[in-house]
Amino acid sequence: MSKGKDKNDLLHEISGGRLVGGALSQLANYSDLFSKMSEGVWLLDRNSLRIMECNQAACVLLGLNEEQILGKELTEVMRFRPEEKSTLESDLARFQVSSGHRFQHEIEWQNEKGNQFYFEVNATSLKILDYIEVIQLIAKDVTQVKRANQELREMNEVLHKLSTTDAMTGLRNFRYFKEALAAVHDESMKFGKTYGVIFLDVDHFKKFNDRNGHPAGDEVLRQMAAILRETARSQDLPCRYGGEEFVVLCRNASLEETLRQAEVIRKRIINTSFPFGEFQPLGLVTASIGVASYPENASTYEDLLEKSDQALYHSKENGRNQVTAYGNTKSSSDGTSGPQKKSA
């Protein structure tokens, strides 16, 4: 204890939140450890919650000197987000009620320059002498760990996207489609919803490639992908199945709604100008399409996909450039010309 100060003087300074300088760390018999710790350490008055002492690491962490820190509340010298400030103030206030209180938080803080930092903060009661009890708050900088973890998450997201995206068309690939199909099926079973699958195959695609070359064929596939994206509704998920085949998952859609959407796609295809399309057997680039719906046509998503594929091949066998709904013999609902929709 400083010469000339008795117990009552020291307690008066502490309770008043006035500076004590190095007295507290010396009284605690851990001044060497206190000053050499790599983590920022603050000693707070339990009554006023003001900072009574801090080590050099705390000054460096805040980018402030002792004169700018001591005697102030922690929330005055650190820019916390509003929700974090409220939580911290609430937790610190509990020390005024219970000396056995302690907490650990990970908080985000912004310094004077606007840089974001993350800290793991531990707070405990510390008895310096029989008559002096303070709040010891230690902040460990975990910014680099947080940033590394964030970069790892972002990298994993990129890798996942690459693994589930078709490089040529930019659509999701069949791997992603199967995951989404399984999830939609589970949701539909749970909540009694319906959904549909559209299976599409570009007609005479091999002949197109043989006549015009694979680069031209690749361009047809990219145009098909663009058509599926442009015609997709908010609940639709268009994907490339593989080769010249595409699939569309129609969430929350009945068989009739899925059928109408498939007809929208078919019409957009025949009304799109494809390079060299006039040399195709039908005089233009077309697609054969099959449609199936849960629960009308199948009880499992694997069977539903198989049924839509069967409907697709029925379209091919009956002249191509048409939409076939599995188990449906109705003609086009809008009365336009085009192939009849027949049962598979």
Secondary structure by P-SEA (a helix, b strand, c coil): ccccccaaaaaaaaaacccccaaaaaaaccaaaaaacccbbbbbcccccccccccaaaaaaacccccccccccccccccccaaaaaaaaaaaaaaacccccccccbbbbbcccbbbbbbbbbbbbbbccccbbbbbbbbbbaaaaaaaaaaaaaaaaaaaaaaacccccccccaaaaaaaaaaaaaaaaaaccccbbbbbbbcaaaaaaaaccaaaaaaaaaaaaaaaaaaccccbbbbbccccbbbbbbccccaaaaaaaaaaaaaaaaacccccccccccccbbbbbbbbbcccccccaaaaaaaaaaaaaaaaaacccccccccccccccccccccccccc
